[in-house]
Amino acid sequence: MKRKPIIESNRWLQIAVCIILLLIFVAVHFFIPDFYHNLVVLTTSGNIRGLIGYIGSFGYGAMAISIFMIVLTNMTGLPSLPFLIVNGIMFGLIPGIIISWIGEFLGNEAGFLIMRTVLRGYAQRLIEKSNMLSKIDSYSTIKNVAIARAIPYSPNVLFTALIAMSKIGFRDHTAATFVGKLPAVVIEVWLGHDLIHIQQHGGRLLVLVMGIAVAYGIYHYYKRKKST
């Protein structure tokens, strides 16, 4: 009997968060009219130099703007990789990783919240009718979601849409995303940074690529061993 008020309370909280996000987006457009236009043009063109110049033009607010841009790309399906590369170049490797991790985490959480709030009822009906979606739902554990989030260069918005249709709770999704996005961001920022500065960091880049290959091989070895 007590479950219904809790569900309704959570729904109203989710709706309130969505409204707050909408107000933030409108406020950004009001104070920076060309922001979204520049975001789309620079992101889709992969203009790294243009992104560096545009983000740098915000001065002390550059970090916050970069985080906000990453949030938007993760919510809309625009590529976030250019921003991760830019962060590594502009702010340095470690600060760039931290800034990118924050943006990726917040973006995935915001996207999950909106998709879960708006599409939850429809998603539940699909899960009940579709064997494929039921299979997806059966894999929606903290461990599996964290592994999915940890895959570098993966389509975040697609994963978010699939996860939003599952039965995983907000707390579990938050924990899985917080942990899972870190290794993916480290690889993406590090590779992008060292590829741009390959003359200075060619050796380090080679070590990173070899490390990724070894880790990938070990993972598949234990996965195959476990299945047999």
N, C-alpha and C positions, 0 to 999 in steps of 0.2 A: 504493500500500500504506500510505502514511503518512497518507492523508486520513481514514480511519475513526477512528483514535485522536483526531485533532484535532476531528472532529465530535462524538465522544462526550465529549471534554473540555469543549467548548463547551456541550453539552447539560447536563452536570452543573453547570457554572457558572451556566447560566440557571436551573436548578432551585433551586440554592442561593440565588440572588438572590430568587426567588419565595418561598422559605421565609422569608428575612429580612424581606421585605415583609409577609408574613402575621404574623410575630411582632411587627412594629412596630404593625400594626393592632390586634392583640390587646392589646398593652401600652397603647395609647392608650385602648382601651375600659376597661381595668383602672384606669387612673389618672384618666380623665375619663369616668365612666359615661354621662353624657348627651350626649357629644360627637357621636356619629353621629345621634342623634335630632334634636338642634338643627341639625346640618348639613343633613339632609334637609328639615326643616320650613322653615327660613329660606331655603334655596336654592329650593325649589319654589314658595314663596310670593313670592319676589322681594322680601323684606322688607329693604330696604337699611338702614333705621334699626336694625332688629333685629340685622343682621349687624355693623354698626358697633359697637353696644353689646356684642355677644357677643365679637367679636374683641378689642375694646379692653379687655375684662375680664381678659385674660391679661397685661396690662401689658407688660413688656419682651419677653415671648414672643409678642406679637401678630403680628410679622412671620413668625415660624416657623409659627405656627398658620395664618395666611393662606396661606402657601405649601403647607402640608400639605393644607388644604382644597381648594385648586386642583388639587393632584395627585389627590386622591380624585375630584373631579368629572370630571376628564379620563379617569380610569380607568373610571368607572361610567356615564358618559353624563349625569350631572346637569349642569345649566347652570353654567358657570364665569363667565359674564359678570357676575353680581352681585358676585362677589369682585373682579373687575378694576375695577369702578366704585368699590367700597368702598376698594380700595387707593389709587386716585387721590385720593379724598376724605380718607382718614385720614392717609396718609403724604406726600401731595403728588404732583404730576404725574410728575416724573422718578423719585423713589424708588418710586412706585406702579407705574410701567412696569417697572422693574427687578425688583421683587418678583414681579409678575405674569408676567414673562417666565421667571423661574426656575421658578415653579410650573407654568406651561404646558409648558415644556421637560421637566421631570422627570416630569410626569404623562403626557405623550405617550410618553416613553421607557419608563416603567414599564408602561403599557398595551400598548405594542408588544412588550415583553419577555414579558409574561404570555401575550398572544395567540399570539405566535410559538412559545413553549415548549409551551403546552398544545395548540394547534390546528395545529401545523406539518405533521404527517403528513397529517392530513385535508385541510388546505389544498392541499398539493402534489397530492394525488389529484384534487381539484376542478379545479385549474389544468390538469391534463393532459386532463381530460374536457370542460371547458367552454371554448368559443371566447371567451366574454365575459371569463372570468377570465384566459385567455391574453392577451387584449388588455390587460387591467389590468396583467398582469405585464410586458408589453412596454414599458409607460410608467413602470416603477418605476426611474427613474434619480434621481440626486441632484437634478438640476435640476427635474424634474417633481414630485418629492415636496416640494421646497422651495417651489415655486409653490403646490401644494395646501395646504401648511401656512400659507402667507402670506395665504390668503383670510380676511378678517375674518368673524366670526360663523358660521363653518363648524362642522358637527358633528364635533368632534375624534374622538370614539369611533368614528364610522362610517369616517372616513378611516383611522384606526389599524387597524381591522379589515381593510379592503381592502389596505392596505399590508403588513400582517402576512402576508397570503396570497400576496404576491409574492416574488420572489427577491432583493430588495434586502438587502444585508448590514447588520449592526448599525452598523458604522462609518459607512457611507453614510447610513443613516437618522438617526443621531445628528447628523452634520454638516448634513444637510438640515433637520432639525427645529430645530437650534440657530439656523440662519440664517433659516429661513422663518417661525418663530413671532414674531420681533421686529417686523416691520412690522404683522402682524395685531394683536399686543398693543398697539403704539403707537396704532393707530387706535381700538381698542376702549376703552382706558383714557382716551385723550384725548377722544373723543366723549362717553363717559359722564361724565367730569369736567366738561366744559364745558356739557353739557346740564343738569347739576345746578346749575351756577353760570352759567346763560345770561345773566343780567343783567350780570355782571362780564366774561364772556368771549364774548359774542355775536359780536363781530367776528372773533375768533380762530377760533371754531367755523365761521363762514362760510368763512373762508380754507381751513380744513382740508377741509371738504366739497367746495369747488371744486377743491382740489388732488387729492383722491381721484378726482373725476369726470374731470379732465384725464388723470391717470395711467391710469385705466381705459380712456379713449378711445384713448390712445397705444398701450397694450398690444394692444387689439383691432385697431387699424389695422395694426400691424406683423405681428400674427398672420394677418390676412386677406391682407396683401401677401405674406407668406411662403408661404401656401398656394396663391396664384395664380402 
